[in-house]
Every structure is written in C-alpha cells, then in structure tokens.
C-alpha cells in the first residue's frame, strides 16, 4: 500500500516543520487500512473494540490489513515516541 503525502499548511500549527506537516489521505471506513495514533488498549472494553476493528479490516482485505501507527483519522502524521514503538514490538 502506498500513499501520497501532501504538505499540511497550517502556519500556526505548534509543530511547524516537523512530521506533523505531512498528511495521508483521510482514513476510509472501508478497506483494509486502519490509522491508529496509539494502539495499546487501556481497558478490556477498548481491547474488544480494537479486536472488532481488526476483524473488520481483515475481512475488508480478504485476510490482510495494514495498521498505520502514529497517524490520526484525518491522516495527520503525529508519530510516536521510541518508548511507544518499543511497546509495540514486545
């Protein structure tokens, strides 16, 4: 899967000049791609919702899905910290 990133022009954006200045296309409710800023569940209820979303995306992608971590639903690339990335790898 590939995306065209576009420059996000907001002069008063607090992180002007950083990764936040680029956006992906807004997340589509259909298809196998899911944007998540942070994916680790804080509760059992949140875990259940994440599993439901994962199943939906897998079904949409006929067994394959892509999670873009550190991305908001509007496509803004927020990024994650190294500590957060390490949690995902465990």
N, CA, C and O of each residue as an XYZ file, in Angstrom:
360
protein
N       0.847     -1.167      0.000
C       0.000      0.000      0.000
C       0.891      1.228      0.000
O       1.868      1.282      0.747
N       0.573      2.204     -0.818
C       1.354      3.429     -0.817
C       0.415      4.620     -0.777
O      -0.715      4.564     -1.261
N       0.903      5.683     -0.195
C       0.126      6.901     -0.063
C       0.934      8.057     -0.609
O       2.162      8.062     -0.530
N       0.252      9.020     -1.155
C       0.889     10.280     -1.487
C       0.711     11.188     -0.286
O      -0.414     11.512      0.093
N       1.817     11.598      0.311
C       1.706     12.547      1.409
C       1.654     13.936      0.821
O       2.314     14.228     -0.176
N       0.877     14.779      1.435
C       0.773     16.152      0.983
C       1.185     17.073      2.113
O       1.010     16.749      3.288
N       1.727     18.205      1.757
C       2.139     19.187      2.753
C       0.898     19.748      3.416
O      -0.055     20.138      2.742
N       0.914     19.787      4.739
C      -0.201     20.294      5.534
C       0.121     21.738      5.901
O       1.020     21.978      6.706
N      -0.584     22.688      5.335
C      -0.268     24.097      5.545
C      -1.127     24.692      6.651
O      -2.287     25.043      6.438
N      -0.544     24.795      7.817
C      -1.164     25.499      8.934
C      -0.054     26.285      9.599
O       0.737     25.721     10.355
N       0.018     27.569      9.330
C       1.114     28.379      9.848
C       1.177     28.399     11.363
O       2.257     28.560     11.932
N       0.036     28.239     12.031
C       0.043     28.293     13.487
C       0.086     26.908     14.126
O      -0.146     26.774     15.328
N       0.378     25.887     13.343
C       0.493     24.528     13.888
C       1.698     24.492     14.818
O       2.775     24.943     14.425
N       1.556     23.961     16.062
C       2.639     24.002     17.042
C       3.897     23.271     16.625
O       4.968     23.555     17.161
N       3.809     22.353     15.699
C       4.992     21.581     15.310
C       5.434     21.926     13.890
O       5.992     21.084     13.187
N       5.189     23.146     13.478
C       5.526     23.571     12.115
C       6.945     23.141     11.761
O       7.891     23.429     12.494
N       7.083     22.453     10.638
C       8.381     21.997     10.182
C       8.690     20.569     10.575
O       9.749     20.059     10.209
N       7.820     19.908     11.299
C       8.058     18.536     11.752
C       7.227     17.571     10.922
O       6.598     17.956      9.937
N       7.237     16.304     11.339
C       6.475     15.265     10.645
C       4.992     15.618     10.575
O       4.292     15.176      9.664
N       4.508     16.414     11.534
C       3.097     16.804     11.578
C       2.672     17.589     10.343
O       1.480     17.713     10.063
N       3.639     18.116      9.608
C       3.321     18.934      8.447
C       2.892     18.114      7.235
O       2.546     18.690      6.204
N       2.905     16.820      7.328
C       2.508     15.954      6.226
C       1.289     15.138      6.622
O       1.149     14.738      7.777
N       0.422     14.897      5.674
C      -0.789     14.136      5.952
C      -0.973     13.042      4.908
O      -0.563     13.181      3.756
N      -1.589     11.966      5.334
C      -2.038     10.911      4.437
C      -3.480     11.223      4.069
O      -4.084     12.105      4.679
N      -4.039     10.539      3.105
C      -5.469     10.720      2.839
C      -6.263     10.380      4.100
O      -5.845      9.523      4.879
N      -7.384     11.032      4.306
C      -8.225     10.749      5.470
C      -8.572      9.264      5.503
O      -8.794      8.646      4.462
N      -8.617      8.698      6.712
C      -8.928      7.275      6.851
C     -10.298      6.969      6.251
O     -11.257      7.718      6.440
N     -10.368      5.872      5.534
C     -11.596      5.415      4.910
C     -12.203      4.331      5.792
O     -11.493      3.429      6.236
N     -13.502      4.407      6.051
C     -14.164      3.388      6.873
C     -14.206      2.034      6.178
O     -14.396      1.008      6.831
N     -14.033      2.024      4.872
C     -13.997      0.782      4.106
C     -12.539      0.453      3.807
O     -11.673      1.323      3.897
N     -12.269     -0.789      3.457
C     -10.910     -1.159      3.080
C     -10.125     -1.764      4.227
O     -10.631     -1.913      5.339
N      -8.880     -2.108      3.935
C      -8.088     -2.854      4.909
C      -7.069     -2.003      5.663
O      -6.239     -2.553      6.386
N      -7.108     -0.678      5.515
C      -6.154      0.194      6.204
C      -6.807      0.868      7.408
O      -7.927      1.372      7.321
N      -6.096      0.869      8.524
C      -6.576      1.473      9.768
C      -5.499      2.403     10.297
O      -4.330      2.025     10.377
N      -5.891      3.620     10.659
C      -4.971      4.567     11.283
C      -5.172      4.507     12.793
O      -6.304      4.494     13.278
N      -4.094      4.470     13.511
C      -4.145      4.494     14.975
C      -3.015      5.370     15.482
O      -1.858      5.176     15.110
N      -3.347      6.327     16.325
C      -2.291      7.116     16.951
C      -1.522      6.235     17.926
O      -0.291      6.231     17.927
N      -2.235      5.502     18.740
C      -1.637      4.623     19.743
C      -2.562      3.427     19.859
O      -3.776      3.606     19.960
N      -2.040      2.237     19.847
C      -2.902      1.068     19.718
C      -3.033      0.226     20.986
O      -3.957     -0.581     21.083
N      -2.146      0.389     21.949
C      -2.221     -0.451     23.140
C      -3.483     -0.129     23.928
O      -3.724      1.034     24.254
N      -4.293     -1.138     24.241
C      -5.565     -0.892     24.922
C      -5.371     -0.535     26.392
O      -4.519     -1.103     27.075
N      -6.171      0.410     26.864
C      -6.120      0.830     28.267
C      -7.121      0.063     29.123
O      -7.073      0.133     30.351
N      -8.025     -0.666     28.481
C      -9.055     -1.398     29.223
C      -9.514     -2.599     28.402
O      -9.217     -2.710     27.212
N     -10.240     -3.490     29.060
C     -10.785     -4.662     28.368
C     -11.787     -4.234     27.296
O     -11.847     -4.837     26.225
N     -12.570     -3.198     27.583
C     -13.547     -2.705     26.614
C     -12.839     -2.156     25.371
O     -13.261     -2.418     24.245
N     -11.774     -1.404     25.580
C     -11.000     -0.866     24.458
C     -10.378     -2.002     23.649
O     -10.352     -1.949     22.419
N      -9.880     -3.020     24.332
C      -9.310     -4.183     23.655
C     -10.356     -4.837     22.758
O     -10.070     -5.175     21.610
N     -11.567     -5.016     23.283
C     -12.644     -5.625     22.496
C     -12.963     -4.801     21.248
O     -13.193     -5.364     20.178
N     -12.977     -3.472     21.379
C     -13.241     -2.608     20.216
C     -12.120     -2.726     19.186
O     -12.376     -2.747     17.982
N     -10.875     -2.803     19.665
C      -9.746     -2.950     18.741
C      -9.809     -4.280     17.987
O      -9.509     -4.336     16.795
N     -10.199     -5.345     18.685
C     -10.328     -6.657     18.042
C     -11.421     -6.614     16.980
O     -11.257     -7.171     15.894
N     -12.533     -5.956     17.291
C     -13.626     -5.821     16.326
C     -13.149     -5.071     15.081
O     -13.442     -5.480     13.957
N     -12.415     -3.973     15.282
C     -11.877     -3.216     14.145
C     -10.908     -4.066     13.327
O     -10.943     -4.051     12.097
N     -10.050     -4.801     14.017
C      -9.078     -5.654     13.325
C      -9.789     -6.687     12.464
O      -9.418     -6.904     11.311
N     -10.796     -7.315     13.019
C     -11.558     -8.310     12.245
C     -12.204     -7.682     11.020
O     -12.217     -8.281      9.945
N     -12.746     -6.463     11.182
C     -13.358     -5.754     10.057
C     -12.325     -5.506      8.962
O     -12.575     -5.800      7.793
N     -11.162     -4.965      9.338
C     -10.124     -4.653      8.354
C      -9.603     -5.920      7.680
O      -9.337     -5.911      6.478
N      -9.452     -7.008      8.432
C      -9.030     -8.280      7.840
C     -10.056     -8.784      6.838
O      -9.699     -9.283      5.771
N     -11.323     -8.653      7.181
C     -12.389     -9.057      6.266
C     -12.368     -8.193      5.003
O     -12.488     -8.707      3.891
N     -12.215     -6.890      5.181
C     -12.164     -5.981      4.038
C     -10.977     -6.295      3.124
O     -11.070     -6.144      1.906
N      -9.874     -6.729      3.710
C      -8.673     -7.014      2.930
C      -8.505     -8.472      2.570
O      -7.433     -8.895      2.139
N      -9.572     -9.246      2.749
C      -9.548    -10.681      2.435
C      -8.357    -11.374      3.096
O      -7.617    -12.125      2.461
N      -8.196    -11.094      4.404
C      -7.148    -11.740      5.192
C      -5.901    -10.908      5.404
O      -4.960    -11.362      6.054
N      -5.876     -9.702      4.867
C      -4.709     -8.830      5.004
C      -5.158     -7.428      5.410
O      -6.145     -6.911      4.885
N      -4.436     -6.819      6.340
C      -4.734     -5.435      6.695
C      -3.445     -4.700      7.044
O      -2.411     -5.312      7.315
N      -3.533     -3.379      7.030
C      -2.393     -2.514      7.320
C      -2.796     -1.556      8.426
O      -3.833     -0.898      8.345
N      -1.970     -1.482      9.457
C      -2.169     -0.504     10.522
C      -1.085      0.552     10.405
O       0.105      0.238     10.431
N      -1.497      1.798     10.277
C      -0.580      2.934     10.244
C      -0.558      3.514     11.655
O      -1.497      4.197     12.063
N       0.508      3.241     12.397
C       0.620      3.671     13.786
C       1.208      5.078     13.835
O       2.128      5.406     13.086
N       0.661      5.904     14.729
C       1.122      7.280     14.855
C       0.412      8.223     13.904
O       0.873      9.340     13.669
N      -0.719      7.774     13.352
C      -1.476      8.559     12.371
C      -2.890      8.784     12.900
O      -3.542      7.848     13.361
N      -3.359     10.022     12.832
C      -4.723     10.348     13.238
C      -5.697      9.996     12.120
O      -5.292      9.819     10.971
N      -6.986      9.894     12.457
C      -8.002      9.528     11.467
C      -8.055     10.489     10.280
O      -8.437     10.098      9.177
N      -7.669     11.752     10.510
C      -7.692     12.714      9.401
C      -6.450     12.615      8.519
O      -6.307     13.371      7.558
N      -5.543     11.672      8.846
C      -4.346     11.459      8.047
C      -3.107     12.189      8.539
O      -2.030     12.036      7.963
N      -3.248     12.981      9.598
C      -2.104     13.705     10.145
C      -1.094     12.730     10.727
O      -1.447     11.857     11.520
N       0.168     12.884     10.327
C       1.242     12.038     10.846
C       1.731     12.629     12.161
O       2.547     13.551     12.166
N       1.240     12.106     13.266
C       1.651     12.586     14.581
C       2.951     11.945     15.028
O       3.759     12.573     15.711
N       3.152     10.690     14.641
C       4.339      9.965     15.077
C       4.161      9.409     16.483
O       3.205      9.744     17.182
N       5.092      8.562     16.884
C       5.096      8.002     18.234
C       6.520      8.082     18.769
O       7.478      8.236     18.011
N       6.639      7.976     20.089
C       7.955      8.021     20.714
C       8.652      6.674     20.559
O       8.015      5.671     20.240
N       9.942      6.660     20.783
C      10.698      5.409     20.736
C      10.169      4.443     21.795
O      10.092      3.239     21.551
N       9.810      4.954     22.954
C       9.260      4.115     24.020
C       7.958      3.452     23.575
O       7.752      2.263     23.814
N       7.085      4.216     22.931
C       5.836      3.650     22.425
C       6.129      2.590     21.367
O       5.503      1.530     21.372
N       7.053      2.851     20.478
C       7.402      1.887     19.431
C       7.913      0.593     20.048
O       7.581     -0.493     19.574
N       8.710      0.697     21.091
C       9.236     -0.495     21.750
C       8.119     -1.315     22.384
O       8.186     -2.544     22.388
N       7.095     -0.658     22.920
C       5.952     -1.387     23.478
C       5.249     -2.213     22.405
O       4.794     -3.326     22.669
N       5.164     -1.663     21.190
C       4.510     -2.380     20.101
C       5.278     -3.619     19.685
O       4.692     -4.592     19.211
N       6.578     -3.584     19.860
C       7.430     -4.689     19.419
C       7.468     -5.847     20.406
O       7.925     -6.935     20.057
N       7.006     -5.638     21.613
C       7.046     -6.709     22.625
C       5.953     -7.715     22.428
O       5.851     -8.673     23.193
